Amino acid sequence: MATTLLLTGLAPLAPASASSTSCAAVAVTAPAGARIESVDAVRHAADGDVPAYCQLTITVTHGSDHAKTVVGLPETGWSGRLQGIGGSAYAAGDTGAPFVQAVKDGYAAVTTDAGVLTGLDTSWAVRDGQLDKTLLTNFATRSVHESSLIAKEVVRKHYQRSVSYSYWNGCSTGGRQGYAEAQNFPDDYDGVLANAPAVNWTQFAVATLWPQIVQNQDGHIIGNCVLNAFRAAAVEACDAADGVRNQIVDRPDRCSYDPRRLVGKVVVCDGEEVTVTSLDADVMRKIWNGPTDERGRSLWSGLPKGADPVWLAGMIPGFPGGPGFPVASAWVASFLLKQPGFDTSKLTYQQYRDLFRQSVREFDSVIGTSNPDLSGFRRSGGKLITFVGTNDQLIPPGGTLKYRADVERRMGHVNDFYRLFLAPGVDHCFGGNGAAPVDPLGALVDWVEHGKAPAVLAGASADGTRDLCPLPQVSRYRGGDPRSSSSYRCA
């Protein structure tokens, strides 16, 4: 981390001159326990408002793997900053739009594929009936850490000057990776932006299969239309609790709507009238409550009332793997059962609960990302910003809120370096009816480089603005136009 710069108050480095940016491979030192297989350089010509940049691909091996670190180096206008780009689902990184945007914004960019495949493909996980622990370690923590070390050396040799400040930027899996960096490698990044993070991975990745387990084991599938009717009814019942009707449930955890209130109501589904049954309500109640153990005690938080239930409980047309959240199905089938392609709909309640406990027992130390001790990150001067949507339909926000509470229990007041912002009505990473942050990375940069801790994150939706507040404060309506941020206050 840029300790010297932070302590002495030196300004960020001036933009690199064009003469220092010829695109060529450089010698790279292998991280401990690894070996460099190749370093390749490709120049990308300027394209519209994206400047020309040099892309270096460094392939690292730890024996049987081939993990690629990709570094983007702006030909002109480099700000002296490095930005790490996170992944999503089972992809460890992203060389697409986020990577190019970082270069456009004057950052040297870095991302990694961790030697695994992309998206929802977990065929790499099991070989000859055995879990590939090398690739799992890469995906969990190692490759992001090694890519930060590699990128800083590449930048230093390419520009003949060191990185002034380094930032992590990720959501979902990328958010989990940011927390893993702060927990395990606190000197890698000066600032971490880790949104909708898949922390407590070993619980979350099984808990999100619960809606399918309930329906299959109770022998009652709720159609998408009825699922949406329950959601609409919950929003209608709890919308006004925050003082304004705006189709947003600010605090789903405080929404006491009982799905049995919809029993007997008629909803129109694809032109046909459907009457909501008590079985529909019983299943919906279990989905909202979240997974439980044999004695009915909560194992993990459920889907928030107000969030779209179809993604976890329904059928998404054209979505791979049929019903069920594919991240959860793949985790159970490949990593827990070591049987890729296993039909998770066949799991009984008892098998599910056993697998939930196995996941935590076997993998929490590998990929759990649940360590609440961030003292190393605090000592290094790091700053951490997270926002999470209250309508997150893929990673219910209860896990992030629990993690934050665990950190506070261990460390006390932490807003001096770690701020968590709730985004009412926002879906997973973006979307929904609520206002999502418009420039959280800019807020992080101001905090790291100028000591300006964000009192709010400015947010915007399709039809309005609203400032987001750092916990323990929440955004409260105080009167006026509900589409204007001036109508809310943090309290």
LINDADA-V268034 format. One line per field, one symbol per residue. ss: DSSP state (~ for helix, > for strand, _ for the rest). psi: psi as a letter, one per 30 degrees, with the letter a starting at -180 (. if undefined). burial: I if it has 16 or more other ideal C-beta (glycine too) atoms within 10 Angstrom, else O. A space follows every 10 residues. Layout:
BEGIN
ss->???
psi->???
burial->???
END
This chain:
BEGIN
ss->__~~~~~~__ _______~~~ __________ ____>>>>>> >>>>__>__> __>>>>>>>> >_____>>>> >>>>______ >>>>>__>__ >_____~~~~ ~~~~___>>> >>________ _____>>__> >_~~~~~~~~ ~~~~~~~~~~ ~~~~~~~~~_ ____>>>>>> >_~~~~~~~~ ~~~~______ >>>>>_____ ~~~~~~~__~ ~~~~~~~___ ___~~~~~~~ ~~~~~~~~~~ ~~________ _~~~____~~ ~~___>>>>_ _>>>>__~~~ ~~~~~~~~~_ _>_____>__ _________~ ~~~_______ _____~~~~~ ~~~~~~____ ___~~~__~~ ~~~~~~~~~~ ~~~~~~~___ ____~~~~~_ __>>>>>>>_ _______~~~ ~~~~~~~~~~ ~______>>> >>>__>____ _>___>>__~ ~~~~~~~~~~ _____>>>>> >__>>>>>>> ____>>>___ ____~~~>>> _
psi->lieeeeefgk llklkklffg hkjlklkkkk lkglkkeljk kkkklkjbgk lklkjkjkkk kgdflikkkk kkjkelgkff lkkkklakbg kfajgbeeee eeeeggkkkk llfgglalcg jgffekkhgk kjfeeeeeee eeeeeeeeee eeeeeeeefh llkekkkkjl kceeeeeeee eeefiffeke kjjjlhkhlh efeefeeffe eeeeeeefhj kkleeeeeee eeeeeeefef fgfkjggkje iffgjgkkff ffkfkkljjh fkkkkkleee eeeeeeeefl klafggkkel lakkkfljfe effajjkgkk galkjfeeee eeeeeefhik fkjfffklee eeeeeeeeee effefegehg jgjgeeeeef glkkkkkkkf gjfeikfeee eeeeeeeeee fbkgfffjkk kkjkgkajel laflklkfie eeeeeeeefg gjkjelkklk afgalkkkkk kgllkkkgla jfgkffgllk .
burial->IIOOIIOOOO OOIOOIOOOO IOIOIOOIOI IOOIOIOOIO IOOIOOOOOO IIIIIIIIII IIOOIOIIII IIIIIOIIII IIIIIIIIII IIIIIOOIII IIIIOIIIII IIIIIIIOOI OIOIIIOOOO IIOIIIIIII IIIIIIIIII IIIIIOOIIO OOIIIIIIII IIIIIIIIII IIIIIIIIII IIIIIIIIII IIIIIIIIII IIIIIIIOOO IIIIOIIIII IOIIIOIIIO OIOIOIOIII IIOOIOIOIO OIOOOOIOOO OOOIOIOOOI IIIIOIIIOI IIOOOOOOII IIIIIIIIII IIIIOIOOOO IOIIIIIIII IIIIIIIOOO OIOIOOIOIO OIIOIIOIII OOIIOIIIII IIOIOOIIOI IIIIIIIIII IIIIIIIIII IIIIOIIIOO OOOIOOIIII IIIIIIIIIO IIIIIIIOOI IOIIIIIIIO OOOIOIIIIO IOOIIIIIII IOIIIOOOOO OIOOIOIIOO O
END
